[in-house]
Amino acid sequence: MSQNLPETMTAIEISAPGGPEVLVPTTRPVPQAAAGEVLIQIAAAGVNRPDVLQRLGGYPPPPGASDIPGLEIAGSIVALGEGVSGLSLGDKVTALVTGGGYAQYCAAPAVQCLPIPRGFDMKQAAALPETFFTVWVNVFERSGLKPGESFLVHGGTSGIGTTAIQLAKALGSRVFATAGSTEKVKACEDLGAERGINYREEDFVAVVKEATGGKGVDVVLDMVGGDYIQRNFKAMAPDGRLSFIAFLGGSKAEIDFTSVMLKRLTITGSTLRARPVEFKAGIAAALREKAWPLLESGQIGPVMAADFPLEEAAKAHALMESSSHIGKIVLTNG
């Protein structure tokens, strides 16, 4: 079942591994909605660090995924694949996808679609899936952050960071966050962090130790790696949990694991893109129950940094790589 659709669309392809300039508009066939999928006419798409890594040649799409970058979209359903129930033509949704978001149309598994939260526009909705799915699975499922526990997130003003701060605070945890400037530290605290830590001027280990009476934090979400790995161990409480989601500072380091044994630390990490649809469906259901009411009540929300027309994806990536922004960057159609 579908509306009248064009045969081709504008999409952004990676012409060769390289800088932002390799993102170029091209014409592609409009995708088809396979069984269990819906086709979405995209109004806005989120821009994320994995897109940058893919552009550089370091994060290839999983088998069967589109080579077009873009992992989160918002728009209107214009076609239903076989077996789809609970969604209708014209429904406005936001969705996590394995690729294909930098385009005018994208197919998405129906179970990875979520309704646009009440009061949200398409740009705000497109800023939700990648960060909310990632934070939920790594902080609340894998690391088991509980109300009353303490939480440290690195990169506090990134899309992941701003989401993690708000969700952890709203669900009853003490939150600490690192950031690279006075302005960014204030932004973290405005979002709910008890203490923002300027990593250029302060030692996050010393700050969280002092704030927790020497105990340390229960959960750390790290996208930096490198020399932060050993320092995370020092900053953690007994029975603490550390979750890695990226290694912007490098994936290799010389580590003394003694504190892992002495403190009974748990180290975990994950990537989401290649996980099966059934797994992502479970996260979507949890978010709809736990996070969507917080969004619709206005208790939490995406921090929007900038938006660019689809054809200016290169400018969006240049801003992403500058790290001067606070919050989410999105691309828009029309």
C-alpha positions in Angstrom: 0.0 0.0 0.0 1.5 3.4 -1.0 0.9 6.9 -2.2 1.9 8.0 -5.7 5.6 8.2 -5.4 8.4 9.5 -7.7 10.8 7.1 -9.2 13.9 9.0 -8.1 15.1 11.2 -5.3 17.9 13.4 -4.2 20.4 11.8 -1.8 23.8 12.6 -0.4 26.5 10.0 -1.3 30.1 9.7 -0.2 32.0 10.1 -3.4 35.3 8.8 -1.9 36.6 8.6 1.7 37.7 12.1 2.8 36.7 15.4 4.2 33.3 17.0 4.2 33.6 18.0 0.6 33.2 14.3 -0.5 29.5 14.5 0.5 27.8 15.3 -2.8 24.1 15.4 -3.9 23.2 12.6 -6.4 20.0 11.1 -7.8 19.0 7.6 -6.6 15.9 5.4 -7.0 13.3 5.8 -4.3 13.7 2.8 -2.0 10.9 0.2 -1.7 9.4 -0.8 1.6 10.2 -4.5 2.2 8.1 -6.8 4.3 7.9 -5.4 7.8 9.1 -2.0 6.7 7.6 1.4 6.0 8.8 4.0 3.5 9.2 7.5 5.0 9.3 10.8 3.1 12.0 12.5 5.1 11.4 16.0 6.5 14.6 16.0 8.6 17.6 13.7 9.4 20.0 13.8 12.3 23.8 14.1 11.8 26.0 12.0 14.0 29.6 11.1 14.7 29.2 7.6 13.1 28.3 9.4 9.8 31.6 11.3 10.0 33.4 8.0 10.6 31.6 6.4 7.6 32.6 9.4 5.4 36.2 8.9 6.4 36.1 5.2 5.5 36.2 3.9 9.0 32.6 2.8 9.6 31.2 0.8 6.6 27.5 0.1 6.6 26.6 -3.5 7.6 25.7 -6.0 4.9 22.4 -5.0 3.2 22.3 -1.5 4.5 22.3 1.6 2.3 25.6 3.2 1.5 23.9 6.6 2.0 24.8 8.0 5.4 22.3 8.9 8.0 21.0 6.9 11.0 17.9 8.8 12.2 15.0 10.4 10.4 11.7 12.0 10.9 8.9 12.3 8.3 5.6 10.9 7.0 4.9 7.3 6.0 4.1 7.1 2.3 4.2 3.3 1.8 3.6 0.2 3.9 5.4 -3.1 3.4 3.8 -6.5 3.7 2.8 -7.4 7.2 3.0 -4.0 8.8 0.4 -3.3 11.4 -0.2 -0.5 13.8 1.0 2.2 11.3 -0.9 3.9 8.5 -0.2 6.0 5.5 0.3 9.6 6.5 1.5 8.8 10.1 4.3 11.1 11.2 7.1 9.2 12.8 10.8 9.3 13.8 12.9 6.2 13.2 16.3 4.7 13.7 17.8 3.3 10.5 21.0 1.5 9.5 21.7 4.1 6.7 20.0 6.1 4.0 18.9 9.1 6.1 20.6 11.7 4.0 17.9 11.5 1.3 14.3 12.5 0.5 13.0 9.0 1.2 14.2 6.1 3.4 12.8 2.7 4.3 12.7 1.8 8.0 11.6 -1.3 10.0 8.2 -0.5 11.3 9.2 -1.7 14.8 12.0 0.9 14.9 9.5 3.8 14.3 8.2 5.9 17.1 5.5 8.6 17.0 6.6 12.2 16.9 6.3 13.4 20.5 3.4 15.9 21.0 4.6 19.5 20.5 7.7 18.5 18.5 8.5 19.7 15.0 10.3 17.4 12.5 13.7 18.8 13.2 13.4 18.1 16.9 12.0 14.6 16.2 14.9 13.8 13.9 17.3 14.5 16.7 16.0 11.8 18.9 16.5 8.2 17.7 20.3 7.7 17.5 21.1 9.3 20.8 18.1 8.0 22.8 18.5 4.4 21.6 22.3 4.6 22.3 21.9 6.1 25.7 19.1 3.8 26.8 20.9 0.6 25.9 24.3 1.5 27.2 23.4 3.5 30.3 20.2 1.9 31.5 20.3 -1.6 30.1 23.9 -2.6 29.9 25.2 -0.5 32.8 22.0 -0.7 34.8 22.0 2.9 36.1 19.5 3.1 39.0 17.8 6.0 40.8 20.0 7.4 43.5 23.2 6.2 41.8 25.8 8.6 40.4 26.7 8.9 36.7 29.5 10.5 34.7 29.2 11.2 31.0 32.1 12.4 28.8 31.3 14.8 26.0 28.5 16.3 27.9 27.4 18.8 25.1 27.4 16.2 22.3 24.1 14.8 21.1 24.7 11.7 23.2 25.9 13.8 26.2 22.9 16.2 26.3 20.5 13.2 26.1 22.4 11.2 28.7 22.4 14.1 31.2 18.7 14.8 30.9 17.6 11.1 31.0 19.8 10.2 33.9 18.7 13.3 35.9 15.0 12.8 35.1 15.2 9.2 36.2 16.7 10.0 39.5 20.5 9.9 39.3 23.2 12.3 40.3 24.9 13.5 37.1 28.4 14.7 36.3 29.6 15.7 32.8 32.9 16.7 31.1 33.1 19.4 28.5 35.8 21.6 26.9 34.9 25.2 27.7 33.2 27.4 30.3 30.2 27.8 28.0 29.8 24.0 27.6 30.2 23.4 31.3 27.4 25.8 32.0 25.2 24.1 29.3 25.8 20.7 31.0 24.7 22.2 34.4 21.7 23.9 32.8 20.6 20.5 31.5 20.7 18.9 34.9 24.3 18.0 35.6 25.2 18.5 39.3 28.7 19.5 38.2 30.1 20.2 34.8 33.8 19.6 34.6 36.1 21.5 32.2 38.5 18.8 31.2 41.0 21.4 29.9 41.3 22.9 33.4 40.2 20.3 35.9 40.8 16.6 36.6 37.5 14.8 36.4 38.8 12.1 38.7 39.5 14.5 41.5 36.2 16.4 41.0 33.9 13.4 41.1 35.8 11.8 44.0 35.4 15.0 46.0 31.7 15.4 45.1 30.9 11.8 46.1 32.9 11.8 49.4 35.7 9.7 47.9 33.4 6.9 46.7 33.4 7.7 43.0 30.7 7.3 40.4 28.6 4.2 39.8 28.3 4.5 36.0 30.5 6.1 33.3 29.6 6.6 29.7 32.7 7.1 27.7 33.1 8.1 24.0 36.7 9.2 24.4 38.8 6.2 25.3 42.6 6.7 25.2 44.1 8.0 28.4 40.5 8.4 29.8 40.3 4.6 30.3 42.6 4.3 33.3 41.3 7.6 34.7 37.7 6.2 34.5 38.8 3.3 36.7 40.1 5.7 39.3 36.9 7.8 39.1 34.6 4.8 39.6 33.0 3.5 42.8 33.2 -0.2 43.9 30.9 -2.3 41.7 30.9 0.5 39.1 30.1 0.0 35.5 31.9 1.5 32.5 30.3 1.6 29.0 32.2 2.5 25.9 30.4 3.8 22.8 33.3 5.4 20.8 37.0 6.0 21.0 37.5 9.6 19.8 40.8 9.7 21.8 41.9 6.3 20.6 41.0 2.6 21.2 44.4 1.6 22.5 46.0 2.4 25.9 48.3 0.8 28.4 46.1 -0.2 31.3 46.6 -1.5 34.8 43.6 -3.7 35.6 44.3 -4.0 39.3 41.5 -1.6 40.2 39.1 -3.6 38.1 39.6 -6.5 40.5 39.8 -4.5 43.7 36.7 -2.5 42.9 34.8 -5.3 41.1 34.3 -3.1 38.1 32.3 -4.1 35.0 33.5 -3.0 31.6 31.2 -3.1 28.7 30.5 -1.4 25.4 28.4 -1.8 22.2 27.6 -0.5 18.8 24.0 -0.4 17.7 24.0 -0.2 13.9 24.5 -3.9 13.2 22.3 -5.3 15.9 19.2 -7.1 14.7 15.8 -5.5 14.2 14.3 -7.5 17.0 16.8 -6.0 19.5 16.1 -2.5 18.4 12.4 -3.1 18.6 12.9 -3.8 22.3 14.7 -0.6 22.8 12.0 1.3 20.9 9.3 -0.2 23.1 11.3 0.8 26.3 11.8 4.3 25.0 8.1 4.7 24.2 7.2 3.7 27.7 9.9 5.4 29.7 11.3 8.3 27.7 8.5 9.5 25.4 6.3 10.7 28.4 9.3 12.8 29.6 9.6 14.3 26.2 5.9 15.1 25.8 5.8 16.6 29.3 8.6 18.9 28.5 10.8 17.5 31.2 13.5 16.6 28.7 14.1 17.5 25.1 16.7 17.6 22.4 19.3 20.4 22.4 19.3 21.8 18.9 22.6 23.2 17.6 22.0 23.9 13.9 20.1 22.7 10.8 21.2 22.7 7.1 19.4 21.9 3.9 20.1 18.4 2.7 22.3 19.6 -0.1 24.6 21.3 2.4 25.5 18.1 4.3 29.2 19.0 3.9 28.7 22.1 6.0 26.9 20.1 8.6 29.8 17.7 8.8 32.3 20.6 9.0 30.4 21.9 12.0 30.3 18.5 13.6 34.1 18.1 13.2 34.8 21.5 14.6 33.2 20.4 18.0 32.2 24.0 18.5 28.5 23.2 18.7 26.3 22.2 21.6 23.7 19.6 20.9 22.3 18.1 17.7 22.8 19.0 14.0 20.1 18.1 11.5 19.5 18.2 7.7 16.2 19.3 6.3 14.2 18.6 3.2 12.1 21.4 1.8 
